[in-house]
Amino acid sequence: MESLKNINVRQLLLVALGTFLMTTGLYFFIVPDELAGGGTAGITIVLDALIGLPYSVILFIVNMTLLALGIIFVGKDFAGTTLVSIFLYSIFYGMYERLIPIDGPVAEDSIVNLILGITIMAVGMGTVYNAGASTGGTDILGKIINMYTPIPFAMSVMIVDLIVLMFVMLMFGIDRGLYASIGILLNSQIVDKIMSGGNVKFQVTIISEHGSAINDFILNDLHRATTIYNAKGGYTKTPRVVIITVINRSDMIALKRHLHEVDTRAFLYISTVSEVSGEGFTFNVKQKPILKKPKKKISTKTVSTDESSANS
């Protein structure tokens, strides 16, 4: 996370846009229908029912309290862009309260409010994360628990969110809590998609006795780079090659079809890759064969000359 002096204009604009989207989803869909589960939204909605202050004020107090705890127990790295996001979060929410007051949720159906609200919030959250910033929130409590206990960070955040969710259920009923739990799961999935650019790639590992033909196809037809390891079967001791490459979804069908034609016994396994950088993915390359095949006439002539020289 960056300090305030290192923040550039583009980053500020992305943080502002992401925070605005988060506030929009929260104000129009989540809070009016009492669908907030984990995070600061859940804490704030519980305190709002108990205290009665404007939601924007409670949201600011909660976020600043968590930020102070982060600075005390973790370090000053929690300042910077997190502080900007916290201020904007409360400012945007306060503007909505003053300029567009509402008495209830936009839609009558809670499922509609949940899906729209969480989707808009998750897109905003992913935008903030992609800007290299943070929204703070219960992630700070998770980090503190992780630092002083053997509990992993992801599990620590989940524990905090479950505790907040329990209070939501006590205040607003089991139904609201169950809706909110669905929202927590949906939020994490959408944020992951936004952070990965929504363009998932696949890492393919192929083990075959016909590695040369498979490698040529990947290089010359799919225009993807490969890494090759020499190996042998653990039982048969037969020499094989292990080919690793990263391809798009559209290349997958062509590769599988080629494998079926070349080696029906090839061992193949595929794993999803959320982010890829490098030639062919994060910058353009010319669509031409990576591996140039030698011309047959030159190759034949060279071999025959060598053989005649060796025999003489």
Number of C-alpha atoms within 10 A of each C-alpha: 17 15 15 13 8 10 16 9 8 10 18 17 13 19 29 20 17 28 28 23 24 27 26 20 23 25 26 22 27 29 20 18 20 25 30 31 30 28 22 23 24 26 24 25 26 23 18 17 12 10 12 11 12 12 22 22 15 21 26 20 15 20 28 18 12 20 24 17 16 23 14 12 15 16 11 14 13 24 20 18 26 25 20 18 23 22 15 20 24 22 17 20 24 19 12 17 15 10 9 10 11 13 7 14 17 16 15 10 10 18 14 13 23 24 18 18 26 28 21 21 26 27 23 26 28 27 25 28 19 19 20 14 27 25 26 22 23 25 22 24 24 22 20 19 20 17 15 9 11 9 15 13 19 12 13 23 23 17 17 17 23 17 14 23 26 16 18 26 18 12 17 15 13 14 11 20 24 16 18 24 19 16 24 21 11 16 22 14 13 20 22 15 17 18 19 17 13 13 14 15 20 19 16 19 19 21 23 25 21 15 20 12 14 19 23 18 19 24 18 17 16 20 20 21 17 16 11 16 10 11 15 15 13 8 6 7 9 10 12 18 19 20 21 18 18 23 22 15 12 10 16 17 11 15 18 13 11 16 21 12 9 16 15 12 12 16 13 14 11 14 11 11 15 16 14 17 8 8 11 15 15 9 8 9 10 8 12 12 16 16 14 10 9 8 8 9 8 9 10 11 11 11 11 11 11 11 11 9 9 8 7 5
